[in-house]
């Protein structure tokens, strides 16, 4: 930079912009945490349902084998 005053103005502008982004990120963190928790809950529910489906399929297969005998 050839003009120190122009450089200072640019630095100040960038500092304000960075502060705005930090504030936005801080404000959004609770929402991000809720999203992570919801995703984890959905995964747990999907795992539970997958386990139930597998158990039901195993019971059906066992009944079918008994019926064939």
Secondary structure, 3 states (H helix, E strand, C coil): CCCHHHHHHHHHHHHHHHHHHHHHHHHHHHHHHHHHHHHHHHHHHHHHHHHHHHHHHHHHHHHHHHHHC
